[in-house]
Amino acid sequence: MRSLYVKFVVITIGIMILSGILAFVISNTYYQQKLKPYNNQKNTKIALEMVSFVEEHPSINLKEYFENLSAIGYQIYLLENSGDESYFGASFRNKMLPASTKEHVLNGNVYHGILHFPKETFVTGFFANELKNTIGVPLKHDEKSYALFIRPDIKLLFNEMHILFGWLFALMITLSIVMVVVSAKYLVKPISKLTVATKSLSKGNFNVELDINRGDELGELSHSFLHMSRKLEQSDEMRKEFISNISHDIQSPLSNIKGYTNLLEKESLNSKEKTHYISIINGEISRLSTLTKQLLLLASLDRDEEVLKKKPFNIAQQIKELVRNYQWLINEKGIMLRYSLPDTEYIGDPSLLNTVWDNLLTNAIKYNKPNGSIEISIEEREKSLFITFEDTGIGMNNKELERIFDRFYRADIARSRTVEGTGLGLSIVATIVELHGGHTDVNSKENQGTTFVVELPIG
């Protein structure tokens, strides 16, 4: 995570530097295209006004006049046609000026040195303290011809300001870097905690603490991570319980088979006892067979939806046929069965859905009370089919309802009554219905009965 922190800081500072360079290039372009011509025009006007003032006041002392002008912020070079030259104000760093330029101005022309100064960066163009970077205008005074060259004294005008701006710029860069480093640490810190939490999860420790009160994406990520950890914890508990249950449900019939096989080896057994023991062994084998078939079915359902082999079929006829197959068991327990099953065509996997109805009906019979009742109905509402199985059996409490679709889960009341079952039937029901895009609801009250409602989308 340190690398992420370093990357964030480096990238941010890189962005700052790149932004500074781009801003410099853009501002330089703006200076060359807009400010430089304007600056040249403004200083040309000022120079011509100086000349006009001198010509309007022929008795003025040129030296004193230009010394006063230099004191308020100008660098001045005055050249007489006789070759005498004078400088006023701050000295030029570079006093090189072509003789042709001097002659050009002495002959009555204006020299635009600021405008035609080499197009380098605006720092060079604006601040270059060179005689070439001036405005030159012709001047006549006391019957003498002069060439007057002027430029603003940048150092005098902006001495304090450029120091102030320099400090501001340095402080801005320093504070920006410090704030980037601090803010990056603040942003990366919760990610570091997520890394620690991830390592904790990998070691099987699901008790992690994260800041979920943040109102940003990291807070949302932390909240989702905690939700995931709770789900993983539940999955881990279910896995352990699954292993425990399947071990029990396999070991129990195997122990019975081994025990009764040992009894069959006794020579003192009569034929009736042998028949009884063989019947028990066959029953336990059937129980194991049912368990393995259900496990294989669940495994195939978990893989993907390609297990579905959809085709049109009549759900009502399918359920009626199933009721006829269990009619002997229903009569044996004295259960009254009623149904309202109008002919209903549906496109789905008839084999898998038959497993759903089979599980729901056998549960309604197994967990029903003697002389109880079962009611089955099909109803079409809007764009869904609702298939309902309602019984007057032992029912379940709210705690049991929360886990009714968990694999290998069997309600305590069902176990205490030694009702046969694997605890996989309802899990298979829920999975098959979900593969069809549907949903399974259950309502139950202890000692009053249970109602399962399967909702299947039409189309």
Secondary structure as GFF3:
##gff-version 3
##sequence-region A 1 459
A	DSSP	alpha_helix	2	30	.	.	.	ID=ss1
A	DSSP	pi_helix	31	35	.	.	.	ID=ss2
A	DSSP	alpha_helix	36	56	.	.	.	ID=ss3
A	DSSP	alpha_helix	62	71	.	.	.	ID=ss4
A	DSSP	beta_strand	74	80	.	.	.	ID=ss5
A	DSSP	beta_strand	85	88	.	.	.	ID=ss6
A	DSSP	alpha_helix	99	106	.	.	.	ID=ss7
A	DSSP	beta_strand	111	112	.	.	.	ID=ss8
A	DSSP	alpha_helix	113	116	.	.	.	ID=ss9
A	DSSP	alpha_helix	122	127	.	.	.	ID=ss10
A	DSSP	beta_strand	135	141	.	.	.	ID=ss11
A	DSSP	beta_strand	144	152	.	.	.	ID=ss12
A	DSSP	alpha_helix	154	202	.	.	.	ID=ss13
A	DSSP	alpha_helix	217	264	.	.	.	ID=ss14
A	DSSP	alpha_helix	271	303	.	.	.	ID=ss15
A	DSSP	three_ten_helix	305	307	.	.	.	ID=ss16
A	DSSP	beta_strand	311	314	.	.	.	ID=ss17
A	DSSP	alpha_helix	315	325	.	.	.	ID=ss18
A	DSSP	alpha_helix	327	332	.	.	.	ID=ss19
A	DSSP	beta_strand	336	340	.	.	.	ID=ss20
A	DSSP	beta_strand	345	348	.	.	.	ID=ss21
A	DSSP	alpha_helix	350	366	.	.	.	ID=ss22
A	DSSP	beta_strand	373	381	.	.	.	ID=ss23
A	DSSP	beta_strand	384	391	.	.	.	ID=ss24
A	DSSP	alpha_helix	398	402	.	.	.	ID=ss25
A	DSSP	alpha_helix	412	416	.	.	.	ID=ss26
A	DSSP	alpha_helix	425	435	.	.	.	ID=ss27
A	DSSP	beta_strand	439	445	.	.	.	ID=ss28
A	DSSP	beta_strand	449	457	.	.	.	ID=ss29
###
